């Protein structure tokens, strides 16, 4: 009996070890460290790169940056949502692909509160602006140096992190362009304090986008909602143009559970219209106008995504009429104008020109594609075929 048990255990252990050796880790991010001279301490952060970051098709591409406060608790699910909402694999592309950076906490009471607060016990509140200096003077420059970042940055914070995000939005100048404040803890902002802060508000803030989520606090709900509504309505009143922002109340979500849905709704609100369906686009001018409106709202130029334009081009290229093929060429040309470092843009344009019999210009675009990416065998093969058919050297 003992021998049988031993053999069984041996087989089970062997099978477990064999199975374990076949497992493959799924990595969603990497951990990094930086010494902050501003804070005089070591800080760490998690970083997740977009799916396309290391692909040859996107080697030229630069990405917006999302910075998450309370990164040690929010990184996994927020980075997963960004990946799902932006990836070409899922055909969503509701938002642009982004570099996600989640800063881990050291002392959130110190780092996320912009104002000194007098309490019965000693506290270290009021280090918010110092922490912002760390983000803007040390962390962001390091990210810009090491990664292909675009100068469009989003700050996401929940609770006290939402307080810091709101405070940053109201500053005269900041490196951040959009803010998602998930149920910001404005308890220290009484009516008098809020009025003082609003008095200092300039129109610079309204070149940025802010989304504020309000959770249900039960018996304390009225006071919490009132603060958010009062602040939001004041923003509306002070904005000289159309106010770029949104306030949303989640009656079914409490303070602890609101971060995920607040991020999803918030990032969708920021990039409303970005994920337009290719079936709704009829011509290049319509597409340009659509993204021009989006860019004006966000005070930053967002070009039509290369993949979307490519999809439109091939959709029209498959049509059997000359008008459709001409439209396809216009879309492919748009990509070469917007993304002159993309070898795929020139390759696609070459294919379209080849389709209408413009051999000379097709070869020129294939050659340009090869100049950018010498390993593009498709372009090399097409050049050989076209030159052979025309007896060209």
Kinemage of the C-alpha trace (Angstrom):
@kinemage 1
@onewidth
@group {chain A} dominant
@subgroup {mainchain}
@vectorlist {calphas} color= white
{ca unk a 1} P 0.000 0.000 0.000
{ca unk a 2} L 2.785 2.380 0.910
{ca unk a 3} L 4.559 1.508 -2.337
{ca unk a 4} L 1.415 2.267 -4.363
{ca unk a 5} L 1.046 5.623 -2.684
{ca unk a 6} L 4.712 6.431 -3.354
{ca unk a 7} L 4.380 5.543 -7.042
{ca unk a 8} L 1.216 7.597 -7.342
{ca unk a 9} L 2.830 10.571 -5.686
{ca unk a 10} L 5.902 10.185 -7.905
{ca unk a 11} L 3.763 10.128 -11.057
{ca unk a 12} L 1.725 13.098 -9.860
{ca unk a 13} L 4.877 15.083 -9.056
{ca unk a 14} L 6.410 14.220 -12.427
{ca unk a 15} L 3.266 15.248 -14.280
{ca unk a 16} L 3.050 18.481 -12.294
{ca unk a 17} L 6.683 19.306 -13.058
{ca unk a 18} L 6.205 18.533 -16.755
{ca unk a 19} L 3.084 20.661 -16.866
{ca unk a 20} L 4.815 23.503 -15.014
{ca unk a 21} L 7.643 23.505 -17.529
{ca unk a 22} L 5.128 24.108 -20.325
{ca unk a 23} L 3.613 27.166 -18.674
{ca unk a 24} L 4.317 30.522 -20.285
{ca unk a 25} L 4.094 33.746 -18.366
{ca unk a 26} L 1.839 36.496 -19.658
{ca unk a 27} L 3.597 39.791 -18.942
{ca unk a 28} L 1.478 42.935 -18.754
{ca unk a 29} L 4.179 45.310 -17.607
{ca unk a 30} L 7.610 45.922 -16.165
{ca unk a 31} L 8.660 47.529 -12.899
{ca unk a 32} L 11.071 50.477 -12.895
{ca unk a 33} L 12.823 52.627 -10.298
{ca unk a 34} L 13.829 56.265 -10.235
{ca unk a 35} L 15.498 58.338 -7.560
{ca unk a 36} L 13.631 61.591 -7.012
{ca unk a 37} L 15.796 64.539 -6.055
{ca unk a 38} L 12.618 66.550 -5.549
{ca unk a 39} L 11.177 64.085 -3.018
{ca unk a 40} L 14.582 62.875 -1.824
{ca unk a 41} L 13.569 59.231 -2.025
{ca unk a 42} L 13.443 56.242 -4.370
{ca unk a 43} L 10.209 55.845 -6.300
{ca unk a 44} L 8.959 52.936 -8.390
{ca unk a 45} L 6.420 52.604 -11.153
{ca unk a 46} L 4.894 49.957 -13.401
{ca unk a 47} L 4.948 50.471 -17.148
{ca unk a 48} L 2.923 48.825 -19.908
{ca unk a 49} L 3.748 49.407 -23.574
{ca unk a 50} L 1.124 49.247 -26.345
{ca unk a 51} L 0.680 46.039 -28.306
{ca unk a 52} L 2.118 47.616 -31.457
{ca unk a 53} L 5.130 49.244 -29.799
{ca unk a 54} L 7.708 46.676 -30.972
{ca unk a 55} L 6.161 45.770 -34.340
{ca unk a 56} L 7.919 46.836 -37.577
{ca unk a 57} L 4.720 48.499 -38.810
{ca unk a 58} L 4.767 50.965 -35.907
{ca unk a 59} L 8.472 51.601 -35.381
{ca unk a 60} L 7.917 55.295 -36.205
{ca unk a 61} L 4.920 55.736 -33.934
{ca unk a 62} L 4.738 57.891 -30.783
{ca unk a 63} L 2.167 57.255 -28.069
{ca unk a 64} L 0.216 59.369 -25.556
{ca unk a 65} L 1.060 58.687 -21.908
{ca unk a 66} L -1.415 57.754 -19.189
{ca unk a 67} L -0.146 58.246 -15.632
{ca unk a 68} L -2.065 56.407 -12.928
{ca unk a 69} L -1.924 57.404 -9.270
{ca unk a 70} L -2.334 54.620 -6.670
{ca unk a 71} L -0.580 52.476 -9.244
{ca unk a 72} L -0.030 49.491 -6.961
{ca unk a 73} L -3.797 48.875 -6.769
{ca unk a 74} L -4.987 50.167 -10.159
{ca unk a 75} L -2.297 49.139 -12.649
{ca unk a 76} L -3.494 45.672 -13.608
{ca unk a 77} L -7.083 46.373 -14.536
{ca unk a 78} L -6.542 49.885 -15.948
{ca unk a 79} L -3.707 48.754 -18.236
{ca unk a 80} L -5.878 45.827 -19.329
{ca unk a 81} L -8.729 48.170 -20.232
{ca unk a 82} L -6.407 50.444 -22.197
{ca unk a 83} L -5.093 47.451 -24.129
{ca unk a 84} L -8.598 46.163 -24.893
{ca unk a 85} L -10.030 49.553 -25.862
{ca unk a 86} L -7.134 50.533 -28.124
{ca unk a 87} L -5.792 47.358 -29.687
{ca unk a 88} L -6.180 46.647 -33.395
{ca unk a 89} L -6.430 42.949 -32.528
{ca unk a 90} L -9.877 43.415 -30.978
{ca unk a 91} L -11.017 45.864 -33.693
{ca unk a 92} L -12.050 48.301 -30.963
{ca unk a 93} L -9.710 51.281 -31.256
{ca unk a 94} L -12.093 53.394 -29.217
{ca unk a 95} L -9.072 55.235 -27.863
{ca unk a 96} L -5.483 55.644 -29.075
{ca unk a 97} L -2.876 53.149 -27.962
{ca unk a 98} L -1.020 54.531 -24.935
{ca unk a 99} L 1.986 54.019 -22.741
{ca unk a 100} L 0.566 53.293 -19.277
{ca unk a 101} L 2.608 54.347 -16.241
{ca unk a 102} L 1.360 53.487 -12.760
{ca unk a 103} L 3.203 55.200 -9.892
{ca unk a 104} L 3.371 53.190 -6.681
{ca unk a 105} L 2.531 54.816 -3.369
{ca unk a 106} L 4.923 55.836 -0.637
{ca unk a 107} L 2.813 58.288 1.347
{ca unk a 108} L -0.451 59.166 -0.391
{ca unk a 109} L -1.641 61.541 2.349
{ca unk a 110} L 1.483 63.610 1.767
{ca unk a 111} L 1.732 63.259 -2.003
{ca unk a 112} L -1.902 63.657 -3.061
{ca unk a 113} L -3.017 66.572 -0.867
{ca unk a 114} L -2.254 70.036 -2.259
{ca unk a 115} L -3.119 71.944 0.935
{ca unk a 116} L -1.887 71.971 4.503
{ca unk a 117} L -4.666 70.785 6.818
{ca unk a 118} L -4.810 71.360 10.573
{ca unk a 119} L -5.899 68.260 12.469
{ca unk a 120} L -5.837 67.176 16.103
{ca unk a 121} L -2.864 64.981 15.448
{ca unk a 122} L 0.264 66.043 13.535
{ca unk a 123} L 0.125 65.247 9.816
{ca unk a 124} L 2.211 65.685 6.709
{ca unk a 125} L -0.565 66.807 4.364
{ca unk a 126} L 0.192 69.370 1.707
{ca unk a 127} L 2.885 67.784 -0.458
{ca unk a 128} L 0.787 67.618 -3.632
{ca unk a 129} L 2.651 70.298 -5.570
{ca unk a 130} L 5.969 68.750 -4.630
{ca unk a 131} L 4.761 65.391 -5.925
{ca unk a 132} L 3.633 67.067 -9.149
{ca unk a 133} L 7.154 68.467 -9.520
{ca unk a 134} L 8.427 64.886 -9.312
{ca unk a 135} L 6.018 63.816 -12.064
{ca unk a 136} L 6.671 66.774 -14.358
{ca unk a 137} L 10.356 67.479 -13.743
{ca unk a 138} L 11.708 63.960 -13.251
{ca unk a 139} L 9.400 61.108 -14.246
{ca unk a 140} L 7.951 62.513 -17.482
{ca unk a 141} L 11.358 63.673 -18.822
{ca unk a 142} L 12.751 60.195 -18.156
{ca unk a 143} L 9.823 58.597 -19.979
{ca unk a 144} L 10.265 60.999 -22.901
{ca unk a 145} L 13.943 60.081 -23.115
{ca unk a 146} L 13.527 56.315 -22.934
{ca unk a 147} L 10.313 55.731 -24.895
{ca unk a 148} L 8.537 57.005 -28.006
{ca unk a 149} L 6.138 59.297 -26.202
{ca unk a 150} L 3.802 61.894 -27.674
{ca unk a 151} L 3.316 65.171 -25.758
{ca unk a 152} L -0.263 64.300 -24.802
{ca unk a 153} L -0.557 63.141 -21.206
{ca unk a 154} L -3.527 62.008 -19.119
{ca unk a 155} L -3.564 61.973 -15.308
{ca unk a 156} L -5.900 59.503 -13.622
{ca unk a 157} L -6.543 59.513 -9.888
{ca unk a 158} L -9.099 58.096 -7.470
{ca unk a 159} L -10.132 59.546 -4.086
{ca unk a 160} L -7.141 61.605 -2.882
{ca unk a 161} L -5.576 60.884 -6.261
{ca unk a 162} L -8.697 62.423 -7.802
{ca unk a 163} L -8.186 65.465 -5.578
{ca unk a 164} L -4.657 65.876 -6.923
{ca unk a 165} L -5.894 65.413 -10.512
{ca unk a 166} L -8.513 68.136 -9.987
{ca unk a 167} L -5.942 70.433 -8.391
{ca unk a 168} L -3.559 69.894 -11.323
{ca unk a 169} L -6.318 70.669 -13.817
{ca unk a 170} L -6.871 74.027 -12.099
{ca unk a 171} L -3.222 75.071 -12.208
{ca unk a 172} L -2.026 77.888 -14.461
{ca unk a 173} L 0.335 75.526 -16.288
{ca unk a 174} L 0.911 71.785 -16.351
{ca unk a 175} L 2.333 69.128 -18.655
{ca unk a 176} L -0.943 67.196 -18.502
{ca unk a 177} L -3.632 67.612 -21.154
{ca unk a 178} L -6.546 65.596 -19.762
{ca unk a 179} L -7.713 64.449 -16.340
{ca unk a 180} L -9.914 61.686 -14.962
{ca unk a 181} L -10.875 62.295 -11.337
{ca unk a 182} L -12.673 59.266 -9.918
{ca unk a 183} L -14.757 60.397 -6.937
{ca unk a 184} L -12.201 63.021 -5.858
{ca unk a 185} L -12.011 63.583 -2.092
{ca unk a 186} L -12.833 67.279 -1.866
{ca unk a 187} L -13.627 67.158 1.858
{ca unk a 188} L -10.906 69.698 2.647
{ca unk a 189} L -12.345 72.141 0.100
{ca unk a 190} L -15.075 73.962 1.954
{ca unk a 191} L -17.066 76.676 0.194
{ca unk a 192} L -14.570 79.399 1.102
{ca unk a 193} L -11.529 77.351 0.042
{ca unk a 194} L -13.182 76.318 -3.215
{ca unk a 195} L -14.099 79.932 -3.989
{ca unk a 196} L -10.496 81.002 -3.416
{ca unk a 197} L -9.253 78.326 -5.799
{ca unk a 198} L -11.853 79.202 -8.427
{ca unk a 199} L -10.890 82.873 -8.159
{ca unk a 200} L -7.360 81.983 -9.280
{ca unk a 201} L -8.585 79.821 -12.173
{ca unk a 202} L -7.508 81.000 -15.640
{ca unk a 203} L -8.717 80.096 -19.114
{ca unk a 204} L -5.625 77.883 -19.507
{ca unk a 205} L -7.487 75.132 -17.657
{ca unk a 206} L -10.175 75.076 -20.319
{ca unk a 207} L -7.640 74.037 -22.949
{ca unk a 208} L -7.637 70.723 -21.072
{ca unk a 209} L -10.307 68.071 -20.653
{ca unk a 210} L -11.583 66.892 -17.269
{ca unk a 211} L -13.912 64.032 -16.408
{ca unk a 212} L -15.255 63.816 -12.839
{ca unk a 213} L -16.983 60.686 -11.541
{ca unk a 214} L -19.146 60.806 -8.425
{ca unk a 215} L -19.897 57.678 -6.404
{ca unk a 216} L -22.753 56.964 -4.013
{ca unk a 217} L -21.705 57.565 -0.427
{ca unk a 218} L -24.987 56.495 1.123
{ca unk a 219} L -26.010 58.764 4.013
{ca unk a 220} L -23.128 61.158 3.282
{ca unk a 221} L -23.985 61.277 -0.407
{ca unk a 222} L -25.566 64.728 -0.635
{ca unk a 223} L -22.523 66.532 0.728
{ca unk a 224} L -20.140 64.619 -1.528
{ca unk a 225} L -22.196 65.152 -4.676
{ca unk a 226} L -22.776 68.812 -3.851
{ca unk a 227} L -19.053 69.531 -3.806
{ca unk a 228} L -18.544 67.906 -7.183
{ca unk a 229} L -21.584 69.569 -8.753
{ca unk a 230} L -20.638 72.979 -7.348
{ca unk a 231} L -17.118 72.713 -8.735
{ca unk a 232} L -18.275 71.418 -12.113
{ca unk a 233} L -20.914 74.131 -12.525
{ca unk a 234} L -18.317 76.765 -11.618
{ca unk a 235} L -16.055 75.432 -14.367
{ca unk a 236} L -18.921 75.745 -16.809
{ca unk a 237} L -19.659 79.295 -15.740
{ca unk a 238} L -16.053 80.449 -15.963
{ca unk a 239} L -15.246 78.861 -19.313
{ca unk a 240} L -15.427 81.477 -22.055
{ca unk a 241} L -16.084 78.855 -24.720
{ca unk a 242} L -17.678 75.425 -24.655
{ca unk a 243} L -16.473 73.703 -21.497
{ca unk a 244} L -14.483 70.540 -22.336
{ca unk a 245} L -15.498 68.261 -19.514
{ca unk a 246} L -18.098 65.936 -18.046
{ca unk a 247} L -19.509 65.057 -14.627
{ca unk a 248} L -21.173 61.673 -14.147
{ca unk a 249} L -22.917 60.175 -11.116
{ca unk a 250} L -22.796 56.415 -10.475
{ca unk a 251} L -25.651 55.617 -8.128
{ca unk a 252} L -24.882 51.889 -8.083
{ca unk a 253} L -21.176 52.301 -7.280
{ca unk a 254} L -19.646 53.184 -3.931
{ca unk a 255} L -16.349 54.990 -3.377
{ca unk a 256} L -14.268 51.796 -3.366
{ca unk a 257} L -15.803 50.238 -6.482
{ca unk a 258} L -16.056 53.265 -8.773
{ca unk a 259} L -12.438 53.448 -10.105
{ca unk a 260} L -12.814 50.894 -12.931
{ca unk a 261} L -16.083 52.122 -14.394
{ca unk a 262} L -14.996 55.734 -13.886
{ca unk a 263} L -11.868 55.112 -15.918
{ca unk a 264} L -13.762 53.367 -18.701
{ca unk a 265} L -16.383 56.097 -18.967
{ca unk a 266} L -13.810 58.828 -18.441
{ca unk a 267} L -11.336 57.744 -21.107
{ca unk a 268} L -14.261 57.147 -23.476
{ca unk a 269} L -15.446 60.688 -22.785
{ca unk a 270} L -12.011 62.171 -23.405
{ca unk a 271} L -11.702 60.426 -26.779
{ca unk a 272} L -15.334 60.559 -27.832
{ca unk a 273} L -15.423 60.148 -31.611
{ca unk a 274} L -11.934 58.680 -31.921
{ca unk a 275} L -13.247 55.172 -32.598
{ca unk a 276} L -15.341 56.048 -35.634
{ca unk a 277} L -16.403 53.066 -37.775
{ca unk a 278} L -14.827 52.954 -41.228
{ca unk a 279} L -18.276 52.242 -42.691
{ca unk a 280} L -19.400 55.731 -41.685
{ca unk a 281} L -16.681 57.454 -43.732
{ca unk a 282} L -17.341 58.241 -47.385
{ca unk a 283} L -14.375 60.400 -48.360
{ca unk a 284} L -11.101 61.907 -47.166
{ca unk a 285} L -12.514 65.346 -46.428
{ca unk a 286} L -15.175 63.904 -44.120
{ca unk a 287} L -12.516 61.979 -42.214
{ca unk a 288} L -10.271 65.032 -41.914
{ca unk a 289} L -13.126 67.165 -40.608
{ca unk a 290} L -14.102 64.530 -38.056
{ca unk a 291} L -10.617 64.388 -36.526
{ca unk a 292} L -10.221 68.155 -36.772
{ca unk a 293} L -13.271 68.576 -34.502
{ca unk a 294} L -11.844 66.017 -32.063
{ca unk a 295} L -8.465 67.787 -32.084
{ca unk a 296} L -10.030 71.197 -31.445
{ca unk a 297} L -11.952 69.818 -28.468
{ca unk a 298} L -8.790 68.329 -26.943
{ca unk a 299} L -6.459 71.191 -27.954
{ca unk a 300} L -4.093 68.672 -29.522
{ca unk a 301} L -3.814 67.342 -33.061
{ca unk a 302} L -4.968 63.743 -33.308
{ca unk a 303} L -4.516 62.403 -36.833
{ca unk a 304} L -6.768 59.682 -38.257
{ca unk a 305} L -5.160 56.369 -37.215
{ca unk a 306} L -3.060 54.807 -39.947
{ca unk a 307} L -4.823 51.456 -39.551
{ca unk a 308} L -8.255 53.065 -39.959
{ca unk a 309} L -7.209 54.926 -43.115
{ca unk a 310} L -5.564 51.783 -44.477
{ca unk a 311} L -8.779 49.860 -43.878
{ca unk a 312} L -10.757 52.559 -45.705
{ca unk a 313} L -8.326 52.496 -48.599
{ca unk a 314} L -8.584 48.752 -49.145
{ca unk a 315} L -12.354 48.876 -48.704
{ca unk a 316} L -12.656 51.317 -51.610
{ca unk a 317} L -9.927 49.542 -53.586
{ca unk a 318} L -12.060 46.389 -53.676
{ca unk a 319} L -14.839 48.270 -55.474
{ca unk a 320} L -15.270 47.574 -59.155
{ca unk a 321} L -15.653 51.198 -60.233
{ca unk a 322} L -13.006 53.805 -60.969
{ca unk a 323} L -14.474 56.311 -58.471
{ca unk a 324} L -13.929 53.867 -55.631
{ca unk a 325} L -10.367 53.162 -56.702
{ca unk a 326} L -9.604 56.888 -56.904
{ca unk a 327} L -10.980 57.318 -53.386
{ca unk a 328} L -8.742 54.483 -52.235
{ca unk a 329} L -5.694 56.270 -53.607
{ca unk a 330} L -6.720 59.475 -51.788
{ca unk a 331} L -6.899 57.582 -48.481
{ca unk a 332} L -3.543 55.895 -49.023
{ca unk a 333} L -1.993 59.241 -49.971
{ca unk a 334} L -3.372 60.701 -46.747
{ca unk a 335} L -1.462 58.073 -44.783
{ca unk a 336} L 1.806 58.886 -46.547
{ca unk a 337} L 1.255 62.568 -45.714
{ca unk a 338} L 0.382 61.941 -42.067
{ca unk a 339} L 2.854 59.102 -41.478
{ca unk a 340} L 5.830 59.725 -43.790
{ca unk a 341} L 7.982 57.297 -41.774
{ca unk a 342} L 5.612 54.367 -42.286
{ca unk a 343} L 6.843 51.885 -44.854
{ca unk a 344} L 3.417 50.239 -44.926
{ca unk a 345} L 1.742 53.507 -45.985
{ca unk a 346} L 3.883 53.686 -49.145
{ca unk a 347} L 3.512 49.969 -49.770
{ca unk a 348} L -0.297 50.270 -49.720
{ca unk a 349} L -0.250 53.324 -51.977
{ca unk a 350} L 2.002 51.453 -54.403
{ca unk a 351} L -0.480 48.590 -54.460
{ca unk a 352} L -3.377 50.949 -55.202
{ca unk a 353} L -1.500 52.697 -57.995
{ca unk a 354} L -0.550 49.335 -59.431
{ca unk a 355} L -4.249 48.446 -59.397
{ca unk a 356} L -5.153 51.335 -61.701
{ca unk a 357} L -2.224 50.687 -64.019
{ca unk a 358} L 0.012 53.570 -62.889
{ca unk a 359} L 3.167 51.443 -62.944
{ca unk a 360} L 5.681 54.280 -62.743
{ca unk a 361} L 4.273 55.816 -59.573
{ca unk a 362} L 3.585 52.399 -58.088
{ca unk a 363} L 7.279 51.551 -58.395
{ca unk a 364} L 8.264 54.913 -56.866
{ca unk a 365} L 6.136 54.259 -53.785
{ca unk a 366} L 7.362 50.675 -53.438
{ca unk a 367} L 10.920 52.016 -53.615
{ca unk a 368} L 10.177 54.576 -50.925
{ca unk a 369} L 8.768 51.800 -48.759
{ca unk a 370} L 11.993 49.817 -49.169
{ca unk a 371} L 14.078 52.881 -48.288
{ca unk a 372} L 12.272 52.980 -44.944
{ca unk a 373} L 12.277 49.216 -44.439
{ca unk a 374} L 14.803 47.295 -46.589
{ca unk a 375} L 13.252 44.010 -45.380
{ca unk a 376} L 9.918 44.705 -47.073
{ca unk a 377} L 9.916 41.701 -49.407
{ca unk a 378} L 6.416 42.456 -50.715
{ca unk a 379} L 7.560 45.774 -52.214
{ca unk a 380} L 10.724 44.181 -53.656
{ca unk a 381} L 8.710 41.412 -55.285
{ca unk a 382} L 6.188 43.832 -56.782
{ca unk a 383} L 8.935 46.051 -58.207
{ca unk a 384} L 10.527 43.025 -59.875
{ca unk a 385} L 7.197 41.942 -61.365
{ca unk a 386} L 6.305 45.436 -62.609
{ca unk a 387} L 9.720 46.056 -64.138
{ca unk a 388} L 9.656 42.670 -65.835
{ca unk a 389} L 6.198 43.257 -67.288
{ca unk a 390} L 7.281 46.630 -68.696
{ca unk a 391} L 10.788 45.521 -69.649
{ca unk a 392} L 12.223 48.192 -67.318
{ca unk a 393} L 15.718 48.090 -65.878
